[in-house]
Structures are given as C-alpha cells and as structure tokens.
Amino acid sequence: MPNDVQRTIVDRLAREVVRRHLTQPALLALEVCGPLNFVSAQGLQFFQPLIATLADARAFDEFARFLEQRGSVEYIRERIEALERDCVTREQPGTP
C-alpha cells in the first residue's frame, strides 16, 4: 500500500490523465508495462538527476520507490478508473 505522500502523487497523476482524456491509453500502457514495473522504477531512478532539474525531485523519487512495490501498477490503474467513473458520472445529464 502507498504511504500518504505516494497516494497524493498517484492521485495527482491520475487526475491529470483523466483531465486530459488519456484514460484508455494510460490503462493500456499500464497493462503492457505492468510486469516490468520494477524495471521501470529502476529506469526512473537512472534518469532522476536529469528529470530533477525539471520536476519536483522528492516527489519523483517517492514515485519511483512506489513503483518498486508489488501491486503499485494495479493501484494506479484502479485510481485512474475510479476518477474516470466519477468524471463520467458528473458529465451525464440529469446527474446531481
């Protein structure tokens, strides 16, 4: 399970995916890359010095550590799907 910082980072990421209407491509990428999440996390660690110049280094490092955990990709997928459902429900006419 993610800690509070990781949960915040994943929620921010998931909200951006949904806001940009990239839910399906993101879910497909997560499905394809799911078995390689540890390798992906190591790749993020490798590029961390470069990316840290453009983004929040601490959040980036925390996200990379989260990806090393078993079940992290599934958690991200579930958050994206939940936020997408909420968005679709709000957009339907006649929904309070």
SEZANU-128126 format. One line per 2 residues: their letters; for each residue x, y, z of N, C-alpha, C. Coordinates in steps of 0.05 Angstrom, whole numbers, plus 5000, padded with zeros to 4 digits. Layout:
BEGIN
a = X/Y/Z/X/Y/Z/X/Y/Z; ...;
END
This chain:
BEGIN
mp = 5017/4976/5000/5000/5000/5000/5018/5025/5000; 5008/5045/4986/5024/5070/4985/5022/5086/5012;
nd = 5042/5101/5018/5041/5119/5041/5026/5144/5032; 5022/5163/5050/5006/5187/5044/5019/5203/5021;
vq = 5045/5206/5021/5058/5222/5000/5054/5208/4973; 5058/5182/4972/5055/5167/4948/5027/5168/4938;
rt = 5008/5166/4956/4979/5167/4949/4973/5195/4936; 4984/5216/4947/4979/5243/4936/4991/5245/4908;
iv = 5015/5234/4904/5028/5235/4878/5012/5219/4858; 5003/5195/4865/4988/5179/4846/4961/5192/4840;
dr = 4948/5204/4860/4923/5218/4854/4927/5242/4835; 4948/5256/4839/4954/5279/4821/4959/5269/4793;
la = 4974/5247/4790/4979/5235/4764/4953/5225/4751; 4937/5211/4767/4911/5200/4757/4892/5223/4748;
re = 4891/5244/4764/4874/5267/4757/4882/5279/4730; 4908/5282/4726/4918/5293/4701/4911/5275/4677;
vv = 4914/5249/4681/4907/5230/4660/4878/5233/4652; 4860/5234/4672/4832/5236/4667/4825/5264/4655;
rr = 4837/5285/4666/4831/5312/4656/4839/5315/4627; 4860/5302/4619/4869/5304/4591/4856/5283/4573;
hl = 4837/5268/4583/4823/5247/4568/4842/5226/4557; 4861/5218/4573/4881/5198/4566/4877/5172/4581;
tq = 4853/5167/4591/4848/5144/4607/4855/5118/4592; 4844/5114/4569/4848/5089/4554/4877/5085/4547;
pa = 4891/5105/4536/4920/5100/4530/4936/5094/4556; 4929/5108/4577/4944/5103/4603/4939/5075/4613;
ll = 4914/5066/4612/4908/5039/4622/4921/5018/4604; 4922/5023/4578/4936/5004/4560/4966/5003/4567;
al = 4978/5026/4571/5006/5027/4577/5012/5013/4604; 4994/5017/4623/4998/5004/4649/4995/4974/4646;
ev = 4976/4965/4630/4972/4937/4626/4996/4924/4613; 5007/4937/4593/5030/4927/4578/5055/4927/4596;
cg = 5059/4949/4610/5084/4952/4626/5082/4941/4654; 5058/4932/4662/5054/4923/4689/5075/4903/4699;
pl = 5080/4882/4684/5100/4862/4693/5129/4874/4696; 5133/4897/4684/5160/4908/4684/5162/4932/4703;
nf = 5144/4934/4722/5143/4958/4739/5169/4962/4755; 5182/4941/4764/5207/4944/4779/5229/4954/4760;
vs = 5230/4944/4736/5250/4954/4716/5244/4983/4710; 5218/4990/4707/5211/5018/4701/5220/5036/4724;
aq = 5216/5027/4749/5224/5042/4772/5254/5047/4772; 5269/5026/4764/5299/5029/4763/5307/5049/4741;
gl = 5292/5048/4719/5297/5067/4697/5292/5096/4706; 5270/5100/4722/5265/5126/4733/5287/5135/4751;
qf = 5298/5117/4767/5320/5124/4785/5345/5132/4769; 5349/5119/4746/5372/5125/4729/5370/5153/4718;
fq = 5346/5161/4709/5341/5187/4697/5335/5209/4718; 5334/5202/4743/5327/5221/4764/5343/5247/4764;
pl = 5369/5246/4761/5384/5272/4761/5375/5291/4739; 5370/5280/4716/5361/5296/4693/5333/5307/4698;
ia = 5315/5290/4706/5287/5298/4710/5284/5316/4734; 5301/5314/4753/5300/5331/4777/5304/5360/4770;
tl = 5317/5365/4748/5320/5393/4740/5294/5405/4730; 5276/5388/4722/5250/5397/4710/5226/5393/4729;
ad = 5229/5375/4748/5206/5368/4765/5214/5367/4794; 5195/5363/4811/5200/5360/4840/5215/5334/4845;
ar = 5240/5337/4852/5258/5314/4856/5248/5295/4878; 5238/5306/4900/5229/5289/4922/5205/5273/4914;
af = 5186/5286/4900/5162/5272/4891/5169/5250/4870; 5187/5257/4853/5196/5238/4832/5209/5214/4845;
de = 5226/5218/4865/5239/5196/4879/5219/5179/4893; 5199/5192/4906/5178/5177/4921/5162/5160/4901;
fa = 5155/5171/4878/5140/5156/4858/5156/5132/4848; 5182/5136/4843/5199/5114/4834/5200/5091/4856;
rf = 5202/5099/4881/5202/5079/4902/5175/5065/4904; 5153/5079/4899/5127/5067/4899/5124/5046/4877;
le = 5135/5052/4853/5134/5033/4831/5149/5007/4836; 5168/5008/4855/5183/4984/4861/5166/4964/4877;
qr = 5144/4973/4888/5127/4955/4905/5109/4938/4888; 5104/4914/4896/5086/4897/4883/5057/4908/4886;
gs = 5042/4909/4865/5015/4919/4865/5012/4949/4859; 5035/4962/4855/5034/4991/4850/5020/4998/4824;
ve = 5025/4983/4803/5012/4988/4777/4982/4983/4779; 4975/4963/4793/4946/4957/4798/4933/4980/4813;
yi = 4946/4990/4833/4936/5013/4848/4932/5037/4830; 4951/5044/4814/4949/5067/4796/4926/5062/4776;
re = 4924/5038/4765/4902/5032/4747/4875/5036/4761; 4872/5026/4785/4847/5029/4799/4840/5058/4805;
ri = 4860/5074/4812/4855/5103/4817/4846/5117/4791; 4859/5111/4769/4851/5124/4743/4822/5116/4736;
ea = 4816/5090/4739/4789/5081/4733/4768/5093/4751; 4774/5096/4777/4755/5108/4795/4750/5138/4789;
le = 4771/5152/4783/4768/5180/4776/4754/5184/4749; 4759/5166/4731/4744/5167/4705/4715/5162/4709;
rd = 4708/5142/4726/4679/5137/4732/4666/5162/4744; 4680/5174/4763/4669/5199/4776/4665/5221/4755;
cv = 4684/5224/4737/4682/5244/4716/4658/5239/4697; 4655/5214/4689/4633/5207/4671/4607/5211/4685;
tr = 4605/5204/4710/4580/5207/4726/4573/5236/4728; 4592/5254/4733/4586/5283/4735/4578/5295/4708;
eq = 4588/5284/4686/4582/5295/4659/4555/5285/4648; 4543/5264/4660/4518/5254/4649/4496/5274/4656;
pg = 4478/5280/4636/4456/5298/4642/4437/5286/4662; 4426/5302/4679/4407/5293/4699/4420/5282/4724;
tp = 4446/5282/4725/4460/5272/4749/4465/5295/4768; 4457/5291/4793/4460/5313/4813/4489/5320/4818;
END
